[in-house]
Amino acid sequence: MLFDLMTLVRDSVVNPREGASTILSFAPRRRALGEMAVLVTVLGAIAAVLTTFILPVQTDRIIAVLLAQPVWLAVLQLLVLVASVAAIYYFGRIMGGHGSLDETLLLFVWMQFIMLVVQVAQWPILLIAPGLSGLVTLANLILFMWIFINFVATLHGFASLRLVFAGVVAFTVAIGFAIVFFLGFVGLIIEGG
């Protein structure tokens, strides 16, 4: 079972379109999708906290508070996941795509799981050579974009990866502004409390 899961992770990284098609063929029920989304965000929050123990980095006050309180970090990650799913679903439909909301959630949960596996796999590198953390972060960003663009193209049936890339860049900028706004709001609450 675990071997099959890791094989599917590998296949999704090497050929994201094929991996996305395989994942979409499972079609779990919506309740199971919700449980998977919560599980992957909780695991992601735990991994983020553990990563800071492996490689302590200077962060601003808001991020430090979130890392010190993993429950809030998991809530933020879940909110970003839900917002991302909604945005990609509606944006894709407006652009003529055919992916469903459940399929979008399924692919996003799977993508989060892949990135979680990659993050954990990189812990030995960060322990042995912490100076490579910047390079590891860049590699993660490139990998994320590669998977994300191909997953969105497969989900909505888009042929052009260039157009999907342009849409993803616009989407990422919008989500980035939303996260900055949310973190500013959380900062006001923290400073006010």
C-alpha positions as CSV (number, residue, x, y, z in Angstrom):
1,M,0.0,0.0,0.0
2,L,2.7,2.5,1.0
3,F,4.9,1.4,-1.9
4,D,2.0,1.9,-4.3
5,L,1.4,5.4,-2.8
6,M,5.0,6.4,-3.2
7,T,5.1,5.0,-6.7
8,L,2.1,7.2,-7.5
9,V,3.9,10.2,-6.0
10,R,6.9,9.5,-8.1
11,D,4.8,9.0,-11.2
12,S,2.9,12.3,-10.5
13,V,6.2,14.2,-10.3
14,V,7.7,12.6,-13.5
15,N,4.5,12.8,-15.5
16,P,2.0,15.1,-13.8
17,R,-0.7,14.8,-16.4
18,E,-0.7,11.0,-16.2
19,G,-0.6,11.2,-12.4
20,A,-3.5,13.6,-12.3
21,S,-5.5,11.4,-14.6
22,T,-4.8,8.4,-12.3
23,I,-5.8,10.3,-9.2
24,L,-9.0,11.6,-10.9
25,S,-10.0,8.0,-11.7
26,F,-10.4,7.3,-7.9
27,A,-13.3,9.8,-7.5
28,P,-13.7,9.6,-3.6
29,R,-16.9,10.9,-2.0
30,R,-17.0,14.5,-0.9
31,R,-16.9,13.7,2.8
32,A,-13.7,11.6,2.2
33,L,-12.3,14.6,0.2
34,G,-12.9,16.9,3.2
35,E,-11.2,14.5,5.6
36,M,-8.2,14.2,3.3
37,A,-8.0,18.0,3.0
38,V,-8.0,18.3,6.8
39,L,-5.5,15.5,7.2
40,V,-3.0,16.9,4.6
41,T,-3.2,20.4,6.2
42,V,-2.6,19.0,9.7
43,L,0.4,17.0,8.4
44,G,1.7,20.0,6.5
45,A,1.5,22.1,9.7
46,I,3.4,19.5,11.7
47,A,6.0,19.2,8.9
48,A,6.5,22.9,8.8
49,V,7.1,23.1,12.6
50,L,9.5,20.1,12.4
51,T,11.3,21.7,9.5
52,T,12.0,24.8,11.7
53,F,13.5,22.6,14.3
54,I,15.8,21.0,11.7
55,L,16.7,24.3,10.1
56,P,15.9,27.3,12.3
57,V,15.4,30.4,10.3
58,Q,14.6,34.0,11.1
59,T,11.0,34.8,10.5
60,D,8.8,37.8,11.1
61,R,6.7,37.9,14.2
62,I,3.4,36.6,12.6
63,I,5.1,33.6,11.0
64,A,6.9,32.8,14.3
65,V,3.5,32.9,16.1
66,L,1.9,30.6,13.5
67,L,4.8,28.2,13.8
68,A,4.6,28.3,17.6
69,Q,0.9,27.5,17.4
70,P,0.5,24.8,14.7
71,V,-3.3,24.7,15.0
72,W,-3.4,28.3,13.6
73,L,-0.9,27.3,10.9
74,A,-3.1,24.4,9.9
75,V,-6.2,26.6,9.9
76,L,-4.4,29.1,7.6
77,Q,-3.2,26.3,5.3
78,L,-6.7,24.9,5.1
79,L,-8.1,28.4,4.3
80,V,-5.5,28.8,1.5
81,L,-6.3,25.3,0.2
82,V,-10.1,26.0,0.1
83,A,-9.5,29.5,-1.5
84,S,-7.1,28.0,-4.1
85,V,-9.6,25.2,-5.0
86,A,-12.4,27.6,-5.4
87,A,-10.3,30.0,-7.5
88,I,-8.9,27.4,-9.8
89,Y,-12.3,25.7,-10.2
90,Y,-14.2,29.0,-11.1
91,F,-11.4,30.5,-13.1
92,G,-11.0,27.3,-15.1
93,R,-14.8,27.1,-15.7
94,I,-14.8,30.7,-16.9
95,M,-12.0,29.9,-19.3
96,G,-13.9,27.0,-20.8
97,G,-12.6,24.2,-18.6
98,H,-14.6,21.2,-17.5
99,G,-13.2,20.1,-14.1
100,S,-15.6,19.7,-11.3
101,L,-15.2,21.2,-7.8
102,D,-14.6,17.7,-6.3
103,E,-12.0,16.9,-8.9
104,T,-10.2,20.2,-8.2
105,L,-10.2,19.5,-4.4
106,L,-8.9,16.0,-5.0
107,L,-6.0,17.2,-7.2
108,F,-5.1,20.0,-4.7
109,V,-5.1,17.6,-1.8
110,W,-2.9,15.2,-3.8
111,M,-0.5,18.0,-4.8
112,Q,-0.3,19.0,-1.1
113,F,0.5,15.4,-0.2
114,I,3.2,15.3,-2.9
115,M,4.9,18.5,-1.6
116,L,4.7,17.1,1.9
117,V,6.5,13.9,0.9
118,V,9.1,16.0,-0.9
119,Q,9.6,18.3,2.1
120,V,10.1,15.3,4.5
121,A,12.5,13.7,2.0
122,Q,14.6,16.8,2.0
123,W,15.1,16.8,5.8
124,P,18.4,14.8,5.6
125,I,19.8,17.2,3.0
126,L,18.9,20.2,5.3
127,L,20.5,18.4,8.3
128,I,23.7,17.5,6.4
129,A,24.1,20.7,4.4
130,P,21.9,23.6,5.8
131,G,23.6,26.0,3.4
132,L,21.7,24.4,0.6
133,S,18.3,25.6,2.0
134,G,17.9,28.4,-0.5
135,L,18.6,26.0,-3.4
136,V,16.1,23.5,-1.9
137,T,13.4,26.2,-1.6
138,L,13.9,27.2,-5.3
139,A,13.8,23.5,-6.4
140,N,10.5,23.1,-4.4
141,L,9.0,26.2,-6.0
142,I,9.9,24.9,-9.5
143,L,8.5,21.5,-8.8
144,F,5.3,22.9,-7.3
145,M,4.8,25.1,-10.4
146,W,5.5,22.1,-12.7
147,I,2.9,19.9,-11.0
148,F,0.4,22.7,-10.5
149,I,0.4,23.8,-14.1
150,N,0.0,20.2,-15.4
151,F,-2.6,19.3,-12.9
152,V,-4.7,22.4,-13.8
153,A,-4.3,21.6,-17.5
154,T,-5.4,18.0,-17.0
155,L,-8.3,19.0,-14.7
156,H,-9.8,21.5,-17.1
157,G,-8.8,19.9,-20.4
158,F,-6.5,22.7,-21.4
159,A,-4.0,21.9,-24.2
160,S,-1.7,24.9,-23.8
161,L,0.6,24.8,-20.8
162,R,1.7,28.4,-21.7
163,L,-1.8,29.8,-21.2
164,V,-2.2,27.8,-18.0
165,F,1.1,29.1,-16.8
166,A,0.0,32.7,-17.5
167,G,-3.3,32.0,-15.6
168,V,-1.4,30.4,-12.7
169,V,0.9,33.4,-12.4
170,A,-2.1,35.7,-12.2
171,F,-3.8,33.4,-9.7
172,T,-0.6,33.1,-7.6
173,V,-0.3,36.9,-7.4
174,A,-3.9,37.2,-6.3
175,I,-3.5,34.4,-3.7
176,G,-0.3,36.1,-2.5
177,F,-2.1,39.4,-1.9
178,A,-4.9,37.5,0.0
179,I,-2.3,35.8,2.2
180,V,-0.5,39.0,2.9
181,F,-3.9,40.7,3.8
182,F,-4.8,37.7,6.0
183,L,-1.4,37.7,7.8
184,G,-1.7,41.5,8.3
185,F,-5.2,40.9,9.8
186,V,-3.8,38.2,12.1
187,G,-1.0,40.5,13.1
188,L,-3.4,43.2,14.1
189,I,-5.3,40.6,16.3
190,I,-2.0,39.4,17.8
191,E,-0.8,42.9,18.6
192,G,-4.2,44.0,19.8
193,G,-4.5,40.9,22.1
